[in-house]
Amino acid sequence: MSSDSDNLYEVEEDYEEEEEDAPLPSAISQKSLLQSQQSKTNTNETSSNESAPQKKKVGKKGKKTFSLPQDRESFVTFIDDNTTLDDEGYPLLPNENTMFVWQPGRTIRFTCLGVLICNDSDCRYRGSPPTSSNKRVEWASNQQKCPAARCPGILEHLQCKDTICRLDEHLPSGWGIVCHSGFHQHPWPRRGKPDKLSLGKLGKKVVKNPEVGPLRLKVGRAPAGKQEIGTASSIHPAFGNLHRTGYYRRKLLVAAGVIPEKKIPGAGDSFLLDMIHWAKFFFYSNFILTCVSSFCFDMDTHMTFQTKWMASMLLTRDENDRIYGGGLILDVTYKFFANGYLLTTSMFNDVLNRWIPIQLTWLNGMTEDHYASHFTTLMRQMQEAQISSRISSAECDVLVRQVVDFSMAQKSGFIMAYMDVFKEANRQVALSKLKGCHEHFRAQVTRIKRNRVIIPADDEATFQKAAFGLLKLDEPGGLSFNKKISKLRKEYPKAKRWIGWWQAAYIQSMLFRSRPKQVDDDGLCDDLSATTNAQESMHRVYYMISKGNCTVQIGLVQLYALVGSLERDYHDLC
């Protein structure tokens, strides 16, 4: 080789300055490559002899196998035998006379440290030596027992000699070359940590099926047909450890944004910052979310959310300029959030021909104070619309009507909110705006009729017919409501306590249309929905977009996405 090639490390700066951007080299044969390099070497030797004597630079001792690429077009990729490649053809474990042209990259020199093996021929342990020279000396000074289970052997360091590997990159053009020489006469060590390529493969697998846990990833899933069982350890041996697989699985899911990052409670503002991020996202998506009410106190912790579209739907009018009169339905979803409950108020939309949510609230409890906060926020919107003359007082009375179940907390919360917002002193006026759910009553009748201690088996159908008759209006010549109650008490004395609960005044006014009419009955609730089944069906939709037990942030974002989809459908049809 010429003196230029011997001075390997000193000419790197000249190489960086004198080289121009050039296209990638075309493929040539290995034979042509060797002939080209030999001819360039002879030319350099002749020119060196004819030139004037110059001061020779001192190079590093040892054999110089590689030279800097003066002519990049003469280099092509050549993969020798016993070389391990990745999926893209990059030499992960190069061997013998391997050359890989790479663009772009960095200048790196690799040194093989060999492998740690056990002196027991039956042991399959293959470990990596310490990377620090001082650590290797310290390691060799003491006898090291093999860490393999039930192996009495001693570890030995099998060093690798006569192998070199180097990567050169031309920064202006991004052209690079990887060269390797020598044969590794030792087995490859088993890496304890996965490489980036393996993490990328595992990341695609876990993001595609985030519900698959570490154990299922390790064991694999039986495929259909004759395909092989895909396990995490087939990607990289390091994933054979269950705890390591679980660690990287969670790390990859957090990086992909599928699950939230675990942090010390109260250590940061991640929740607020994430909610600000989603607020900005929905703002630029023309889907503005607003926290219309929030309160953090032990007896009443809640957060109520609503979009502008949801608020506008509440005050929408039909083609005859009539306000919505179908009544609002309220119900609780118990397992949507991991902590707390989801309270939804819905209305029927004629354009979409389905029930849509108009107000969403996260509650940490289900007391009357929690329900009152939700109702108060909703009623104040109606009151503001009435004050601004967008709706009349009569239309406000129509909007405020609700269909609820028979929870005492819901009823008391509604009455508290109505009396506070509209400054009403009479509880009966507020109670007249509520209607009980017939389906909940039917479910209670079904439960009590199957109790053989209270209702005999032969009277099951008769009792059900008589109980359901309370929901119907009085017929001319038929029994009145009080006579129907008296008949039930007489024929089924063991059900007296059950009948007495439904006979309570506030239950009668919410549920039974055959009840004796009071002076303050305005009849507004006769045309409302008879059940909360529409909202019950919304629970199924919630669990379709999420498997439940969500964090507050993830759950709210899922709900925002649902409302955004409904809003897009609405505008597409309008």
C-alpha positions as CSV (number, residue, x, y, z in Angstrom):
1,M,0.0,0.0,0.0
2,S,1.2,3.6,-0.6
3,S,2.1,6.1,2.1
4,D,-1.3,7.7,1.7
5,S,-3.0,4.6,2.7
6,D,-0.6,4.0,5.6
7,N,-1.4,7.4,7.0
8,L,-4.9,6.2,7.7
9,Y,-6.2,8.6,10.5
10,E,-4.3,11.7,9.6
11,V,-6.0,12.3,6.2
12,E,-9.6,12.3,7.5
13,E,-9.8,16.1,7.5
14,D,-8.6,16.4,4.0
15,Y,-11.1,13.8,3.1
16,E,-13.9,15.9,4.5
17,E,-12.8,19.0,2.7
18,E,-11.9,17.8,-0.8
19,E,-14.7,15.5,-1.5
20,E,-17.8,16.8,-3.3
21,D,-21.4,15.5,-3.3
22,A,-21.6,12.5,-5.5
23,P,-24.4,10.1,-6.5
24,L,-24.6,6.6,-4.9
25,P,-22.3,4.1,-6.6
26,S,-23.6,1.5,-9.0
27,A,-23.3,-2.2,-8.3
28,I,-20.1,-3.9,-9.6
29,S,-18.6,-7.4,-9.1
30,Q,-16.2,-8.2,-6.3
31,K,-13.6,-9.1,-8.9
32,S,-13.9,-5.7,-10.5
33,L,-13.6,-4.1,-7.1
34,L,-10.3,-5.8,-6.3
35,Q,-8.9,-5.0,-9.8
36,S,-9.9,-1.3,-9.4
37,Q,-8.3,-1.0,-6.0
38,Q,-5.1,-2.8,-7.2
39,S,-4.8,-0.4,-10.2
40,K,-5.3,2.7,-8.0
41,T,-2.6,1.4,-5.6
42,N,-0.1,1.0,-8.4
43,T,-0.8,4.5,-9.7
44,N,-0.4,6.0,-6.3
45,E,3.0,4.2,-5.8
46,T,4.3,5.5,-9.2
47,S,3.3,9.1,-8.5
48,S,4.8,8.8,-5.1
49,N,8.2,7.8,-6.5
50,E,8.3,10.6,-9.1
51,S,7.4,13.3,-6.6
52,A,9.9,15.2,-4.5
53,P,10.7,13.6,-1.1
54,Q,8.5,14.8,1.7
55,K,8.5,14.5,5.4
56,K,6.8,11.2,6.2
57,K,3.9,11.3,8.7
58,V,4.1,8.9,11.6
59,G,1.2,6.4,11.5
60,K,-0.1,3.9,14.0
61,K,1.6,0.6,14.3
62,G,0.1,-2.6,13.0
63,K,-1.4,-3.8,9.8
64,K,-3.5,-1.3,7.9
65,T,-6.4,-3.3,6.3
66,F,-8.8,-0.4,5.5
67,S,-8.2,2.9,3.8
68,L,-10.3,5.9,3.6
69,P,-12.6,5.9,0.5
70,Q,-11.0,8.3,-1.9
71,D,-13.1,7.0,-4.8
72,R,-16.5,6.2,-3.5
73,E,-17.8,4.8,-6.8
74,S,-15.3,1.9,-6.5
75,F,-17.0,0.6,-3.4
76,V,-20.0,-1.7,-3.4
77,T,-21.8,-3.8,-0.8
78,F,-20.3,-7.3,-0.5
79,I,-21.7,-9.7,2.2
80,D,-19.4,-12.6,2.9
81,D,-20.4,-15.9,4.4
82,N,-21.4,-16.4,8.0
83,T,-22.6,-12.8,8.3
84,T,-25.9,-12.2,10.1
85,L,-28.2,-9.6,8.5
86,D,-31.2,-7.7,9.7
87,D,-34.5,-7.5,7.8
88,E,-33.2,-4.5,5.7
89,G,-29.9,-6.2,4.8
90,Y,-27.7,-4.4,7.3
91,P,-24.8,-6.6,8.7
92,L,-25.8,-7.0,12.4
93,L,-23.0,-9.5,13.0
94,P,-20.4,-9.1,10.1
95,N,-17.9,-11.8,9.3
96,E,-14.9,-12.3,7.1
97,N,-14.4,-9.9,4.1
98,T,-17.8,-8.1,4.4
99,M,-18.3,-4.6,3.0
100,F,-21.5,-2.6,3.4
101,V,-22.0,0.8,1.7
102,W,-24.2,2.8,4.1
103,Q,-25.8,6.2,3.7
104,P,-26.0,8.2,5.9
105,G,-24.2,7.3,9.2
106,R,-21.4,8.1,11.6
107,T,-17.7,7.2,11.8
108,I,-17.4,4.3,14.2
109,R,-14.8,1.7,15.0
110,F,-15.9,-1.6,16.4
111,T,-13.9,-4.0,18.5
112,C,-15.1,-7.5,19.2
113,L,-14.4,-8.4,22.9
114,G,-15.2,-12.1,22.4
115,V,-17.5,-14.1,24.6
116,L,-17.7,-15.5,28.1
117,I,-18.2,-19.3,28.0
118,C,-18.5,-22.0,30.6
119,N,-15.8,-24.7,30.9
120,D,-18.6,-27.2,31.2
121,S,-19.1,-28.5,27.7
122,D,-22.8,-29.2,28.4
123,C,-23.5,-25.7,29.5
124,R,-24.9,-23.3,26.9
125,Y,-24.2,-20.1,28.7
126,R,-22.9,-17.3,26.4
127,G,-22.2,-14.0,28.1
128,S,-20.8,-10.6,27.1
129,P,-17.5,-9.5,28.6
130,P,-17.2,-6.2,30.4
131,T,-16.7,-3.3,28.0
132,S,-14.2,-1.5,30.3
133,S,-10.6,-2.7,30.1
134,N,-10.2,-2.2,33.8
135,K,-13.3,-4.2,34.5
136,R,-12.0,-7.0,32.3
137,V,-8.8,-7.1,34.2
138,E,-10.7,-7.1,37.5
139,W,-13.0,-9.8,36.2
140,A,-10.1,-12.1,35.1
141,S,-8.3,-11.7,38.5
142,N,-11.1,-13.6,40.3
143,Q,-12.7,-17.0,39.5
144,Q,-16.2,-16.4,38.1
145,K,-18.8,-19.1,38.7
146,C,-21.2,-19.8,35.8
147,P,-24.6,-18.0,36.5
148,A,-26.6,-20.7,34.7
149,A,-28.9,-22.7,36.9
150,R,-27.5,-25.8,38.4
151,C,-24.2,-25.4,36.5
152,P,-21.0,-26.0,38.6
153,G,-18.7,-24.7,35.9
154,I,-16.4,-21.7,35.8
155,L,-16.5,-18.9,33.2
156,E,-13.7,-18.3,30.8
157,H,-13.1,-15.4,28.5
158,L,-12.7,-16.5,24.9
159,Q,-11.1,-13.5,23.2
160,C,-11.5,-12.5,19.6
161,K,-8.4,-11.9,17.6
162,D,-7.6,-10.8,14.0
163,T,-11.0,-9.2,13.4
164,I,-11.6,-5.5,12.8
165,C,-14.7,-3.5,11.8
166,R,-15.0,0.1,10.8
167,L,-17.6,2.5,9.5
168,D,-16.7,5.6,7.5
169,E,-19.1,8.3,6.5
170,H,-18.7,11.3,4.2
171,L,-20.6,14.1,5.9
172,P,-21.2,16.5,3.0
173,S,-22.9,13.8,0.9
174,G,-24.0,11.5,3.6
175,W,-22.2,8.6,1.9
176,G,-20.8,5.9,4.2
177,I,-19.2,2.5,4.1
178,V,-19.0,-0.4,6.6
179,C,-16.0,-2.7,6.3
180,H,-15.2,-5.9,8.2
181,S,-12.2,-8.2,8.0
182,G,-11.4,-11.4,9.9
183,F,-13.3,-14.4,11.1
184,H,-15.0,-14.7,14.5
185,Q,-13.9,-18.1,15.8
186,H,-16.3,-18.0,18.7
187,P,-20.1,-18.2,19.3
188,W,-21.9,-14.9,19.6
189,P,-22.9,-13.8,23.2
190,R,-26.5,-13.7,24.1
191,R,-27.5,-10.1,24.7
192,G,-29.4,-9.3,27.9
193,K,-31.1,-6.2,26.4
194,P,-33.0,-5.9,23.2
195,D,-31.6,-3.8,20.3
196,K,-33.5,-0.9,18.7
197,L,-34.7,-3.1,15.8
198,S,-36.1,-5.7,18.1
199,L,-37.8,-3.0,20.2
200,G,-39.4,-1.6,17.0
201,K,-40.8,-5.0,16.1
202,L,-42.2,-5.5,19.6
203,G,-43.6,-2.0,19.5
204,K,-45.7,-2.8,16.4
205,K,-46.9,-5.9,18.1
206,V,-48.0,-4.4,21.4
207,V,-49.5,-1.2,19.8
208,K,-51.6,-3.4,17.4
209,N,-52.9,-5.4,20.4
210,P,-52.5,-3.4,23.5
211,E,-54.8,-5.6,25.6
212,V,-52.3,-8.5,25.2
213,G,-50.3,-8.8,28.5
214,P,-46.6,-9.8,29.0
215,L,-47.5,-13.4,29.7
216,R,-49.4,-13.8,26.5
217,L,-46.6,-12.1,24.6
218,K,-44.1,-14.5,26.1
219,V,-46.2,-17.7,25.6
220,G,-47.6,-16.7,22.2
221,R,-51.0,-17.3,20.6
222,A,-52.0,-20.4,18.7
223,P,-52.6,-19.3,15.1
224,A,-55.1,-20.7,12.6
225,G,-53.8,-23.2,10.1
226,K,-50.2,-24.3,10.1
227,Q,-48.5,-21.0,10.9
228,E,-45.9,-20.9,13.7
229,I,-46.8,-19.6,17.1
230,G,-45.4,-16.1,17.4
231,T,-43.7,-15.4,20.7
232,A,-41.9,-12.3,22.0
233,S,-38.7,-14.4,22.5
234,S,-38.7,-15.1,18.7
235,I,-38.2,-11.3,18.2
236,H,-35.3,-11.2,20.7
237,P,-34.1,-13.7,23.3
238,A,-34.2,-10.9,25.9
239,F,-38.0,-11.0,25.7
240,G,-38.0,-14.5,27.2
241,N,-37.9,-12.8,30.6
242,L,-41.5,-12.0,31.7
243,H,-40.7,-8.9,33.8
244,R,-38.4,-7.4,31.1
245,T,-41.1,-8.0,28.5
246,G,-43.7,-6.3,30.8
247,Y,-41.3,-3.3,31.3
248,Y,-40.7,-2.8,27.6
249,R,-44.4,-3.4,26.7
250,R,-45.5,-0.6,29.1
251,K,-42.7,1.7,27.9
252,L,-43.7,1.2,24.3
253,L,-47.4,1.8,24.9
254,V,-46.6,5.0,26.9
255,A,-44.4,6.2,24.0
256,A,-47.2,5.5,21.5
257,G,-49.8,7.3,23.7
258,V,-52.0,4.3,24.2
259,I,-51.8,4.3,28.0
260,P,-50.8,7.1,30.4
261,E,-47.5,7.3,32.0
262,K,-47.3,6.2,35.6
263,K,-46.0,9.0,37.9
264,I,-45.9,9.6,41.5
265,P,-49.3,11.0,42.5
266,G,-49.1,14.8,42.9
267,A,-45.5,15.0,41.6
268,G,-46.4,16.8,38.4
269,D,-49.1,18.6,36.4
270,S,-49.5,15.9,33.8
271,F,-53.3,15.8,34.0
272,L,-53.7,19.5,33.6
273,L,-51.1,19.8,30.9
274,D,-52.7,16.9,29.0
275,M,-56.2,18.4,29.3
276,I,-54.8,21.7,28.0
277,H,-53.2,19.8,25.1
278,W,-56.6,18.2,24.2
279,A,-58.4,21.5,24.5
280,K,-56.0,23.0,22.0
281,F,-56.4,20.0,19.7
282,F,-60.1,20.2,19.7
283,F,-60.0,23.9,19.3
284,Y,-58.0,23.6,16.0
285,S,-60.4,20.8,15.0
286,N,-63.4,23.1,15.4
287,F,-64.5,21.0,18.3
288,I,-64.2,23.2,21.3
289,L,-64.6,21.5,24.7
290,T,-65.4,23.5,27.8
291,C,-65.3,22.6,31.5
292,V,-68.6,24.4,32.3
293,S,-68.4,23.4,36.0
294,S,-65.9,22.0,38.4
295,F,-65.7,21.7,42.2
296,C,-63.1,19.9,44.3
297,F,-64.4,19.4,47.7
298,D,-64.9,16.2,49.7
299,M,-68.7,16.2,49.7
300,D,-69.1,17.4,46.1
301,T,-66.2,16.7,43.7
302,H,-67.2,16.9,40.1
303,M,-66.2,18.0,36.6
304,T,-68.9,18.9,34.0
305,F,-67.9,19.1,30.3
306,Q,-69.8,20.3,27.3
307,T,-69.0,21.3,23.7
308,K,-70.6,24.3,22.0
309,W,-72.4,21.9,19.7
310,M,-73.9,20.0,22.7
311,A,-75.1,23.3,24.2
312,S,-76.6,24.4,20.9
313,M,-78.5,21.2,20.5
314,L,-80.2,21.8,23.8
315,L,-81.8,25.0,22.4
316,T,-82.4,23.8,18.9
317,R,-85.8,24.3,17.2
318,D,-87.6,22.2,14.6
319,E,-88.9,23.3,11.2
320,N,-92.1,24.6,13.0
321,D,-89.9,26.8,15.3
322,R,-90.8,24.7,18.3
323,I,-88.4,24.0,21.1
324,Y,-87.4,20.4,21.9
325,G,-90.2,18.8,24.0
326,G,-89.2,15.2,24.3
327,G,-87.7,15.5,27.7
328,L,-84.2,14.9,28.9
329,I,-83.0,11.5,30.1
330,L,-80.4,11.1,32.9
331,D,-78.5,8.0,34.0
332,V,-75.2,6.9,35.5
333,T,-72.6,4.7,33.9
334,Y,-70.8,3.0,36.8
335,K,-67.7,1.3,35.3
336,F,-66.6,3.7,32.6
337,F,-64.1,5.4,34.9
338,A,-61.7,3.5,37.2
339,N,-62.5,6.0,39.9
340,G,-65.8,7.8,40.0
341,Y,-68.9,7.7,37.8
342,L,-70.1,9.1,34.5
343,L,-73.3,11.0,34.6
344,T,-74.9,11.8,31.2
345,T,-77.9,13.9,30.2
346,S,-79.2,13.0,26.8
347,M,-81.9,14.3,24.3
348,F,-83.3,12.9,21.1
349,N,-82.1,14.4,17.9
350,D,-84.4,14.3,14.9
351,V,-81.6,14.8,12.3
352,L,-79.5,11.9,13.6
353,N,-82.6,10.0,14.6
354,R,-80.9,8.9,17.9
355,W,-80.2,10.1,21.4
356,I,-77.2,12.3,21.9
357,P,-75.4,13.5,25.1
358,I,-75.7,17.2,25.9
359,Q,-73.9,17.2,29.2
360,L,-71.2,14.9,30.7
361,T,-70.1,14.9,34.3
362,W,-67.5,13.0,36.2
363,L,-68.6,12.4,39.8
364,N,-66.6,11.0,42.7
365,G,-69.9,10.1,44.4
366,M,-73.6,9.8,44.0
367,T,-75.0,12.0,46.7
368,E,-77.8,14.5,46.2
369,D,-75.1,17.3,46.2
370,H,-73.3,15.6,43.3
371,Y,-76.6,15.4,41.3
372,A,-77.5,18.9,42.3
373,S,-74.3,20.2,40.8
374,H,-75.0,18.5,37.5
375,F,-78.6,19.7,37.3
376,T,-77.7,23.3,38.4
377,T,-75.2,23.6,35.5
378,L,-77.9,22.4,33.1
379,M,-80.7,24.6,34.4
380,R,-78.5,27.7,34.4
381,Q,-78.1,27.4,30.7
382,M,-81.8,27.3,30.3
383,Q,-82.2,30.3,32.6
384,E,-79.6,32.3,30.7
385,A,-81.4,31.5,27.4
386,Q,-84.7,32.7,29.0
387,I,-83.1,35.9,30.3
388,S,-81.7,36.6,26.8
389,S,-85.1,36.0,25.3
390,R,-84.0,33.1,23.2
391,I,-86.7,31.0,24.8
392,S,-89.9,31.9,26.6
393,S,-90.8,31.0,30.2
394,A,-93.2,28.3,29.0
395,E,-90.4,26.8,26.7
396,C,-88.1,26.8,29.7
397,D,-90.6,24.7,31.7
398,V,-90.7,22.3,28.8
399,L,-86.9,22.0,28.5
400,V,-86.4,21.4,32.2
401,R,-88.4,18.2,32.4
402,Q,-86.4,15.1,33.2
403,V,-86.9,11.3,33.1
404,V,-85.0,9.7,36.0
405,D,-84.8,6.4,37.8
406,F,-86.1,6.2,41.4
407,S,-82.9,7.1,43.2
408,M,-83.7,9.3,46.1
409,A,-80.4,11.2,45.5
410,Q,-81.4,12.0,41.9
411,K,-84.8,13.3,43.0
412,S,-83.5,15.4,45.8
413,G,-80.6,16.7,43.7
414,F,-83.1,17.8,41.0
415,I,-85.4,19.5,43.5
416,M,-82.4,21.3,45.2
417,A,-81.1,22.6,41.8
418,Y,-84.6,23.7,40.5
419,M,-85.4,25.6,43.7
420,D,-82.0,27.3,43.7
421,V,-81.8,28.3,40.0
422,F,-85.5,29.3,39.5
423,K,-86.0,30.6,43.0
424,E,-89.0,28.3,43.6
425,A,-90.1,27.8,47.2
426,N,-92.6,24.9,46.5
427,R,-91.0,21.5,46.3
428,Q,-94.1,20.0,44.5
429,V,-93.5,22.4,41.6
430,A,-90.0,21.0,41.1
431,L,-91.2,17.5,41.6
432,S,-93.8,17.9,38.9
433,K,-91.0,18.3,36.3
434,L,-89.8,14.8,37.0
435,K,-91.0,11.5,35.5
436,G,-90.1,8.1,36.8
437,C,-88.8,5.3,34.5
438,H,-91.4,2.7,33.8
439,E,-88.8,0.1,32.9
440,H,-87.3,0.4,36.4
441,F,-90.8,-0.2,37.9
442,R,-91.4,-3.2,35.6
443,A,-88.0,-4.7,36.7
444,Q,-89.0,-4.3,40.4
445,V,-92.4,-6.0,39.7
446,T,-90.5,-8.9,38.0
447,R,-88.2,-9.3,41.0
448,I,-90.9,-9.3,43.6
449,K,-93.2,-11.7,41.7
450,R,-90.5,-14.3,41.7
451,N,-90.3,-14.3,45.5
452,R,-92.4,-17.3,46.4
453,V,-92.6,-16.2,50.1
454,I,-94.5,-13.0,49.0
455,I,-96.2,-14.0,45.7
456,P,-97.5,-17.6,45.2
457,A,-96.5,-19.3,41.9
458,D,-100.1,-19.5,40.8
459,D,-100.7,-15.8,41.3
460,E,-97.6,-14.6,39.5
461,A,-99.3,-13.5,36.2
462,T,-102.3,-12.0,38.1
463,F,-100.0,-9.9,40.3
464,Q,-98.0,-8.7,37.4
465,K,-101.1,-7.6,35.4
466,A,-102.5,-5.7,38.5
467,A,-99.2,-4.0,39.1
468,F,-98.7,-2.9,35.5
469,G,-102.3,-1.6,35.6
470,L,-101.1,1.2,37.9
471,L,-99.2,2.7,35.0
472,K,-102.3,3.1,32.8
473,L,-104.8,5.9,32.9
474,D,-108.2,5.3,34.5
475,E,-110.8,3.9,32.2
476,P,-114.5,4.8,32.4
477,G,-116.2,2.2,34.6
478,G,-112.9,0.9,35.8
479,L,-111.1,0.9,39.1
480,S,-109.4,4.1,40.3
481,F,-105.8,4.3,41.4
482,N,-106.7,4.1,45.1
483,K,-109.0,1.1,44.5
484,K,-106.2,-0.6,42.5
485,I,-103.8,-0.1,45.4
486,S,-106.4,-1.3,48.0
487,K,-107.0,-4.5,45.9
488,L,-103.3,-5.3,45.7
489,R,-102.9,-4.8,49.5
490,K,-105.9,-7.1,50.2
491,E,-104.9,-9.9,47.8
492,Y,-101.2,-9.8,48.5
493,P,-100.8,-8.9,52.2
494,K,-97.1,-10.0,52.3
495,A,-96.3,-7.4,49.6
496,K,-97.7,-4.6,51.8
497,R,-94.3,-3.0,52.5
498,W,-93.3,-3.1,48.8
499,I,-96.7,-1.6,47.7
500,G,-96.4,1.1,50.4
501,W,-93.0,2.3,49.1
502,W,-94.4,2.8,45.6
503,Q,-97.5,4.5,47.1
504,A,-95.4,7.3,48.5
505,A,-96.6,10.7,47.3
506,Y,-93.4,11.7,45.4
507,I,-93.3,8.3,43.6
508,Q,-96.9,8.5,42.6
509,S,-96.4,11.9,41.0
510,M,-93.4,10.7,39.1
511,L,-94.7,7.4,37.8
512,F,-98.4,6.6,37.9
513,R,-100.7,8.3,35.4
514,S,-103.8,6.9,37.1
515,R,-103.0,8.7,40.4
516,P,-105.5,11.3,41.7
517,K,-104.7,14.6,40.0
518,Q,-103.5,17.4,42.3
519,V,-104.2,21.1,42.0
520,D,-100.7,21.8,40.9
521,D,-100.5,19.1,38.3
522,D,-99.8,20.8,34.9
523,G,-99.7,17.6,32.8
524,L,-96.5,18.6,31.1
525,C,-94.9,15.2,31.7
526,D,-97.5,13.1,30.0
527,D,-95.7,13.2,26.6
528,L,-92.2,12.4,28.0
529,S,-90.4,9.2,27.3
530,A,-91.6,6.4,29.6
531,T,-88.2,4.9,30.3
532,T,-84.5,5.7,30.5
533,N,-83.8,2.8,28.1
534,A,-82.3,5.2,25.6
535,Q,-79.6,6.2,28.0
536,E,-79.1,2.6,29.1
537,S,-78.3,1.9,25.4
538,M,-75.7,4.7,25.5
539,H,-73.8,2.6,28.1
540,R,-73.3,0.0,25.4
541,V,-71.8,2.7,23.1
542,Y,-69.5,3.9,25.9
543,Y,-68.2,0.4,26.4
544,M,-67.7,-0.1,22.7
545,I,-65.3,2.9,22.4
546,S,-63.6,2.0,25.7
547,K,-63.3,-1.2,27.8
548,G,-64.1,0.8,30.9
549,N,-62.1,1.5,34.1
550,C,-60.4,4.5,32.3
551,T,-58.5,7.2,33.9
552,V,-60.3,10.5,34.0
553,Q,-58.2,12.0,31.2
554,I,-58.4,8.9,28.9
555,G,-62.1,8.5,29.5
556,L,-62.9,12.2,28.8
557,V,-60.9,12.2,25.6
558,Q,-62.8,9.1,24.4
559,L,-66.1,10.8,25.2
560,Y,-64.9,13.9,23.3
561,A,-64.1,11.7,20.3
562,L,-67.6,10.2,20.4
563,V,-69.3,13.6,20.6
564,G,-67.0,14.9,17.8
565,S,-68.1,11.9,15.6
566,L,-71.8,12.7,16.3
567,E,-71.2,16.4,15.5
568,R,-69.6,15.5,12.1
569,D,-72.5,13.2,11.3
570,Y,-75.0,16.0,12.2
571,H,-73.3,18.5,9.9
572,D,-73.0,15.9,7.1
573,L,-76.8,15.4,7.2
574,C,-77.7,19.1,7.6
